[in-house]
Amino acid sequence: MSAFVGKYAEELIKNARYIATPGKGILAADESTGTIGKRLSSINVENIESNRQALRELLFTSPNALLHLSGVILFEETLYQKTCDGKPFVEVLQENNVIPGIKVDKGTVEIAGTNGETTTQGFDSLGARCQQYYKAGARFAKWRAVLKIGPNEPSELAIQQNAQGLARYAIICQENGLVPIVEPEVLTDGSHDIKKCAAVTEIVLAAVYKALNDHHVLLEGTLLKPNMVTPGSDSPKVAPEVIAEYTVTALRRTVPAAVPGIVFLSGGQSEEEATLNLNAMNKLDVLKPWTLSFSFGRALQQSTLKTWGGKKENVSKAQKAFLVRCKANSDATLGKYTGGSTGGLASESLFVKGYKY
Amino acid sequence: MSAFVGKYAEELIKNAKYIATPGKGILAADESTGTIGKRLASINVENIESNRQALRELLFTSPNALAHLSGVILFEETLYQKTLDGKPFVEVLQENNVVPGIKVDKGTVEIAGTNGETTTQGFDSLGARCQQYYKAGARFAKWRAVLKIGPNEPSELAIQQNAQGLARYAIICQENGLVPIVEPEVLTDGSHDINKCAAVTETVLAAVYKALNDHHVLLEGTLLKPNMVTPGSDSPKVAPEVIAEYTVTALHRTVPPAVPGIVFLSGGQSEEEATLNLNAMNQLDVLKPWTLSFSFGRALQQSTLKTWGGKKENVSKAQEAFLLRCKANSNATLGKYVGGSAGGLASESLFVKGYKY
């Protein structure tokens, strides 16, 4: 095969397939210390380790919520944290059949000579780090590449840099037993229409899969985390069914059937939007050889965060809010979401211009 | 979309989907005058137009055979030929719901500086030619690109030349209403094992689909005509189930679900081998987003040719032999072939080293 079949091949295939279980999805709880700080400050909570620990414990111990998840992406700090009772978070997840994952990139840097386009760093000692994460219980990883739409963007240079970066990261993960989630995010920022987003997404995904092939990545042991295809943030919104059609068409044109699952990022969509769009995709009557699920950060945690407000007495209510979103998205992966689990909070747009993680 | 959606888009999609109808396949009867000369010579028949016409009339008027075909690829001369009764072959096909297709390439030429690797010519006035063929009733086209396996082959240059050639041919076809069959044949010649063939096939297909994306080809309006993944011609044979597994895995890893159908070339395989392999693929219990069918030349006509021997009195028997292979392959596309329609003729290897069309 042109794919590298190393000692972890069977395990990678098994884990990727499990994460792609219909009815389940991923909680992206891998906000870096800086990013989680912004979330905490939005609810007037101090960005100290105990508060970061408290938030994640709230999420991971939400009664029944973990049933709807197949994986949780963690930031390095969280991988080694415990509950207040002293149980490692990783064990909490494992006991509930949730696979721990780890964010391994180290953020983006600008590419000189471009108009603010970026590439992603994090390659130094990546293999060794992956080995350590594997020892700590992680079985998948995530690396976010970012492209933007503009008059001259994304440039061929940015596309190639990010596609090559994703492919290199992916094969290093596989060498070390971690299923790589491949995330080529095309930002929503801009006034372009949905067709433009579709065209760019298709070009980017084609480049990504060519690069993965070049680097001998075993597709059966990967997952894809793409943007949904939507109009730009400054353009009029369209119905979920339209987003579903453009998105699934783009994926059908670029993502080989060997990939077991596609787990969408939510970008700046509100909790409810993200769920409705995912639901519409799963209702679409067209053959999809990969499962369509979620890997949501903000779109799973927003109401939960606001309900918690950093207060112990709100934990139970916040956990209920979290369960509501988990269940809603689980239903959406089966095309069975009937809406209405939205309070005002769930409909709040989470779009932030030029959002930096 | 990144795909070019011109005035023929809906028609292309409809025709591609029809050709990919389960239970049907393509007869490749597009042998050039030189090539058909070799076939005729093998049965001691003179290579004159009336004999070429007689052979094709035999095939196209075989009772019930056309029921198993969705398309026939023709050489230019044949596109304009008629039955002895004066009915254009194109009409005979159309009346039987068989879509006429046309070979549009002009053979291969060697690439300087390589070890006998080739690229395909035929671009001059290709658009205008396609328009003419469309007027004459053709609705799909075929262009054969050839790669070989060797110590340093296929080279990156050969892969790129052929992938780019296929993509350019494909978009020109689509601009002019013809569904392009994309044929990147990796020759069987050699002593390599099936793993090597798989690796090369995957690398080639990945390059082809990247090129198709670069050239804005509408995948839903194309078909793929690949080689099956097999050991080299000088290597020990393997079971159909093994060929099926390696082939479908390779396709899974490279061919986007938007492609409606895959129609295999038979290469040097005997009629029976080709049918058994196709059958095994369709029996494979794995999700396939495209149909798997045939576009056979030699593997559909060999016994027929030998039975005919150029003699009018043998026509009826030859037509029965042809129907037999059509039905066998039709069953194979449904995974329902039970074998045994092999006479000695059907098991004859059709492998010719360094085969040139």
Contacts between the chains, C-beta under 8 A, distances in Angstrom:
chain1	res1	chain2	res2	distance
A	1	B	195	6.6
A	1	B	198	5.2
A	1	B	199	5.7
A	1	B	202	6.6
A	1	B	249	7.2
A	1	B	250	7.7
A	1	B	253	8.0
A	2	B	198	7.3
A	2	B	199	4.3
A	2	B	200	7.7
A	2	B	202	4.0
A	2	B	203	5.1
A	2	B	206	7.7
A	2	B	253	7.8
A	3	B	202	7.5
A	3	B	253	7.0
A	195	B	1	6.5
A	198	B	1	5.3
A	198	B	2	7.3
A	199	B	1	5.7
A	199	B	2	4.2
A	200	B	2	7.7
A	202	B	1	6.7
A	202	B	2	4.0
A	202	B	3	7.5
A	202	B	213	6.8
A	203	B	2	5.1
A	203	B	213	6.7
A	206	B	2	7.7
A	206	B	209	7.2
A	206	B	210	5.7
A	206	B	213	3.7
A	206	B	214	7.7
A	207	B	210	7.3
A	209	B	206	7.2
A	209	B	209	7.8
A	209	B	210	7.8
A	210	B	206	5.7
A	210	B	207	7.4
A	210	B	209	7.8
A	210	B	210	4.1
A	213	B	202	6.7
A	213	B	203	6.8
A	213	B	206	3.7
A	213	B	253	7.5
A	213	B	254	7.0
A	214	B	206	7.6
A	219	B	252	7.9
A	219	B	253	5.3
A	220	B	253	8.0
A	249	B	1	7.3
A	249	B	258	7.5
A	250	B	1	7.8
A	252	B	256	6.2
A	252	B	257	4.5
A	252	B	258	4.3
A	252	B	289	7.9
A	253	B	2	7.8
A	253	B	3	7.0
A	253	B	213	7.6
A	253	B	219	5.3
A	253	B	220	7.9
A	253	B	256	5.3
A	253	B	258	4.4
A	254	B	213	7.1
A	254	B	256	5.7
A	255	B	256	6.7
A	255	B	257	7.6
A	256	B	252	6.2
A	256	B	253	5.3
A	256	B	254	5.7
A	256	B	255	6.7
A	256	B	256	6.4
A	257	B	251	8.0
A	257	B	252	4.7
A	257	B	255	7.6
A	257	B	257	5.8
A	257	B	287	6.7
A	257	B	288	7.4
A	257	B	289	5.3
A	258	B	249	7.5
A	258	B	252	4.2
A	258	B	253	4.4
A	287	B	257	6.4
A	287	B	289	5.2
A	288	B	257	7.5
A	289	B	257	5.4
A	289	B	287	5.3
A	289	B	289	4.6
